[in-house]
Amino acid sequence: MSVEHLKLETMAFKSNVIAILEIIPIGRVMTYGTLAVAAGKPGNARQVGELLRGLSITTDHPWQRVINASGRISTYKIGTGELQRALLEAEGVRFNASGRCDLQRLRWFPND
């Protein structure tokens, strides 16, 4: 596979992630892994996280609606966890005492 092909594939993946991110409904969440699958790259949850890290705070994209597979916020370690939680709570997402939201009820898939 050529370098040019890899660049195009990476750009397509990023575009897919952003397109899906834009349609996650208010008050619902996706996991990094589910978003990677929906964007066509199963197993690329970390790449989704890296892409979203670049979007945090500086964008109108609803980056806050993507959380980890255990229903928790992972962005505390990069300094945006409190903001992400506040944004989600403002949308009606609730977290229990251990910091988890109810993925059974709140997880969203593009075909829902």
C-alpha positions in Angstrom: 0.0 0.0 0.0 1.4 3.4 -1.0 1.9 6.3 1.3 -0.5 8.3 -0.8 -3.2 5.6 -0.4 -2.6 5.5 3.4 -3.1 9.3 3.6 -6.3 9.1 1.6 -7.5 6.2 3.8 -6.7 8.2 7.0 -8.5 11.3 5.6 -11.6 9.2 4.8 -11.6 7.7 8.3 -11.3 11.2 9.9 -14.1 12.5 7.7 -16.3 9.5 8.6 -15.6 10.0 12.3 -16.6 13.7 12.1 -19.7 13.0 10.1 -20.9 10.4 12.6 -20.0 12.6 15.5 -22.2 15.4 14.1 -25.3 13.2 14.2 -25.0 11.8 17.7 -28.2 13.0 19.3 -28.2 15.4 22.3 -28.3 13.4 25.5 -26.9 10.2 23.9 -23.3 8.9 23.8 -21.1 6.7 21.7 -17.9 4.8 22.8 -14.6 5.4 21.0 -14.7 1.8 19.8 -18.3 2.0 18.5 -17.5 5.2 16.7 -14.4 3.5 15.1 -16.6 0.6 13.9 -19.2 3.0 12.5 -16.5 4.9 10.7 -15.2 1.8 9.0 -12.2 1.0 11.1 -12.9 -1.6 13.9 -10.1 -1.7 16.5 -9.2 2.0 16.0 -10.7 3.4 19.2 -7.4 5.1 20.1 -7.3 6.8 16.7 -10.8 8.2 17.4 -9.6 9.4 20.8 -6.6 11.1 19.2 -8.8 12.8 16.6 -11.3 14.0 19.2 -8.5 15.3 21.4 -7.6 17.7 18.6 -11.3 18.8 18.5 -11.9 19.4 22.2 -12.8 22.9 23.2 -11.7 24.5 20.0 -14.7 23.3 17.9 -18.4 23.2 17.6 -18.3 19.4 17.0 -20.0 17.6 19.9 -16.8 15.8 21.0 -18.2 15.4 24.5 -20.7 12.7 23.4 -17.9 10.1 23.0 -16.9 8.2 26.1 -15.1 5.0 27.0 -16.5 1.5 26.8 -17.2 1.4 30.6 -19.4 4.4 30.4 -16.9 6.8 31.8 -15.2 10.0 30.7 -11.5 9.4 29.7 -10.5 13.1 29.2 -9.6 13.9 32.8 -6.0 13.0 32.1 -5.8 15.6 29.4 -7.6 18.3 31.4 -11.0 18.4 29.8 -12.9 15.8 31.9 -14.7 18.3 34.0 -15.8 20.3 30.9 -16.9 17.1 29.2 -18.9 16.0 32.2 -20.6 19.4 32.5 -21.5 19.5 28.8 -23.0 16.0 29.0 -24.9 16.7 32.2 -26.3 19.9 30.6 -27.6 17.5 27.9 -29.3 15.3 30.5 -26.7 12.6 30.8 -26.4 11.5 34.4 -23.4 9.7 36.0 -23.5 7.5 39.1 -21.3 7.8 42.1 -18.5 5.9 40.4 -18.6 8.2 37.4 -20.4 5.9 35.0 -23.4 6.7 32.8 -26.0 4.1 31.8 -24.7 2.8 28.5 -27.6 0.4 28.2 -29.9 3.4 28.0 -27.7 6.1 26.5 -25.5 4.4 23.9 -26.4 5.4 20.4 -25.7 3.6 17.1 -26.0 5.3 13.7 -28.8 3.0 12.7 -30.9 3.7 15.8 
